[in-house]
Amino acid sequence: MAPGSEQSRPSVTDTRASSATESEPAQAQQPTDPELQAARDEAQATFARYQRLAADFENYKRRTRQDLTDRTQFANEELLRKLLPLRDNLQRALEHAPEGVDRNWFDGIKLVVRQFDDVLQAQGLSTIPAVGEKFDPSQHEAIASEETDEHEEGTIVEEMQPGYRLHNRVLRPTLVKVAHPRALKS
């Protein structure tokens, strides 16, 4: 190459640093390209839609986990509901055993009932306390009342049929007799 040909070439200089500082005030004064602004708006809308979908998906996963937990925890609910009358009848049979029944046989039946109760408890079944408690309509069903001054009003004085809870859900309310004050005679 000839030394003269180099001079005819335009010189290349790095203007990146100078153009960045000079272009900032120019951008504030110049309106942005409408296509660029439309693309930015579309990107922001897409990102907002993504965030909503991500939040919705997290909520869906949480609800699905909770549903699975509930289904697992209460899977035996219908079976247990059907077994409760059987348990009640076994208890009634023990309470009304005839005189002179073989004591060993009777004790064996009591053990079977206790084993049946243990299986029910292992499934999450528990009895709802009643006698002496305050009447709670979410756990008890009042089927009779008794006039008395011995107990505070609304106190359960007798349990007619036991109630059961499966984990924290009432499976069957306790049928009860509730105290109320004697009527004043005038």
C-alpha positions in Angstrom: 0.0 0.0 0.0 1.2 3.4 -0.8 1.5 6.0 1.9 -0.8 8.3 0.0 -3.6 5.8 -0.2 -3.9 5.7 3.6 -4.8 9.3 3.8 -7.7 9.0 1.4 -9.3 6.5 3.8 -11.8 8.0 6.3 -10.6 7.8 9.9 -12.5 5.6 12.3 -13.0 6.9 15.8 -14.8 5.4 18.8 -17.8 7.6 19.4 -19.6 5.2 21.7 -18.7 7.0 24.9 -19.3 10.4 23.5 -22.6 9.5 21.8 -24.0 7.9 24.9 -23.6 11.1 26.9 -24.7 13.3 24.1 -27.7 11.2 23.1 -29.3 11.3 26.6 -30.5 14.9 26.4 -31.4 14.3 22.8 -33.7 11.4 23.7 -35.4 13.5 26.3 -36.1 16.2 23.8 -36.9 13.9 20.8 -40.1 11.8 20.9 -39.4 8.1 20.7 -40.1 6.0 17.7 -43.9 4.9 17.8 -42.9 1.4 16.7 -40.4 1.2 19.5 -42.9 2.5 22.1 -45.6 0.0 20.8 -43.1 -2.8 21.2 -42.2 -1.7 24.7 -45.9 -1.5 25.7 -46.5 -4.9 24.2 -43.6 -6.3 26.1 -44.9 -4.8 29.4 -48.4 -6.2 28.8 -46.9 -9.6 28.0 -44.8 -9.5 31.2 -47.8 -8.5 33.3 -49.9 -11.4 31.7 -47.0 -13.7 32.5 -46.9 -12.6 36.2 -50.7 -13.1 36.5 -50.5 -16.6 34.9 -47.6 -17.5 37.2 -49.6 -16.3 40.3 -52.7 -18.2 39.1 -50.6 -21.3 38.6 -49.1 -21.1 42.1 -52.7 -20.7 43.5 -53.8 -23.7 41.4 -50.9 -25.8 42.8 -51.8 -24.7 46.4 -55.5 -25.6 45.9 -54.6 -28.9 44.3 -52.3 -29.8 47.2 -55.1 -28.9 49.7 -57.7 -30.9 47.7 -55.4 -33.9 47.7 -54.8 -33.6 51.4 -58.6 -33.3 52.1 -59.4 -36.2 49.9 -56.8 -38.3 51.6 -57.8 -37.3 55.1 -61.5 -37.8 54.5 -61.4 -40.7 52.0 -63.1 -43.0 54.5 -65.8 -40.6 55.5 -68.6 -42.5 53.8 -67.5 -45.9 55.1 -67.2 -44.6 58.6 -70.6 -43.0 58.4 -72.0 -46.4 57.5 -70.1 -48.1 60.4 -71.4 -45.8 63.1 -74.9 -47.5 63.4 -73.1 -50.9 63.7 -70.9 -49.5 66.5 -74.0 -48.1 68.3 -75.8 -51.4 68.0 -72.8 -53.3 69.4 -72.7 -50.9 72.4 -76.5 -51.3 73.0 -76.1 -55.1 72.9 -73.4 -54.9 75.6 -75.6 -52.5 77.7 -78.6 -54.8 77.5 -76.9 -58.2 77.9 -79.3 -60.7 79.5 -78.7 -62.1 83.0 -76.8 -65.3 83.2 -74.8 -64.9 80.0 -71.4 -66.6 80.0 -69.0 -64.0 81.5 -66.1 -65.1 79.3 -68.2 -64.7 76.1 -69.4 -61.3 77.3 -65.8 -60.1 78.0 -64.8 -61.4 74.6 -67.5 -59.3 72.9 -66.4 -56.3 74.9 -62.9 -56.8 73.6 -64.2 -57.0 70.0 -66.1 -53.7 70.6 -62.9 -52.1 72.0 -60.9 -53.3 69.0 -63.6 -51.9 66.7 -63.3 -48.5 68.5 -59.5 -48.6 68.2 -59.8 -49.1 64.4 -62.2 -46.2 64.1 -59.9 -44.0 66.2 -56.9 -44.9 64.0 -58.9 -43.6 61.0 -59.3 -40.2 62.8 -62.7 -40.7 64.4 -63.3 -39.2 67.8 -66.3 -38.8 70.0 -67.8 -35.4 70.6 -68.1 -34.6 74.4 -71.6 -33.9 75.5 -72.8 -34.3 79.1 -72.0 -31.2 81.2 -70.9 -29.2 78.2 -72.6 -26.1 76.8 -74.9 -26.8 73.9 -73.2 -26.1 70.6 -75.4 -26.4 67.5 -72.4 -27.0 65.3 -71.7 -30.2 67.3 -74.9 -31.2 69.1 -78.5 -31.7 68.0 -81.1 -31.0 70.7 -83.9 -33.5 70.6 -85.3 -32.9 74.1 -85.2 -30.4 76.9 -85.4 -30.8 80.7 -86.7 -28.3 83.2 -84.2 -28.1 86.0 -82.7 -25.6 88.4 -79.7 -27.8 89.0 -77.9 -26.9 85.7 -77.3 -23.7 84.0 -79.5 -23.0 81.0 -78.1 -24.5 77.8 -76.1 -27.2 79.5 -76.4 -30.7 78.1 -77.8 -33.0 80.8 -78.1 -36.3 78.8 -76.6 -37.8 75.7 -79.2 -39.8 73.7 -76.8 -40.9 70.9 -73.0 -40.3 70.7 -71.7 -37.9 68.1 -68.5 -38.3 66.1 -65.9 -36.1 64.5 -63.6 -37.2 61.7 -60.4 -35.2 62.2 -61.9 -31.7 62.6 -65.1 -32.2 60.7 -68.4 -33.3 62.4 -69.4 -36.6 61.0 -72.5 -37.0 63.1 -73.8 -34.6 65.7 -74.5 -35.8 69.3 -78.2 -36.1 70.0 -78.7 -34.5 73.4 -81.2 -33.3 76.0 -80.6 -29.7 77.1 -81.4 -28.0 80.4 -83.6 -25.0 80.6 -84.9 -23.2 83.8 -88.2 -24.0 85.4 -91.1 -21.8 84.4 -91.8 -19.2 87.1 -95.2 -19.8 88.8 -97.2 -16.6 89.4 
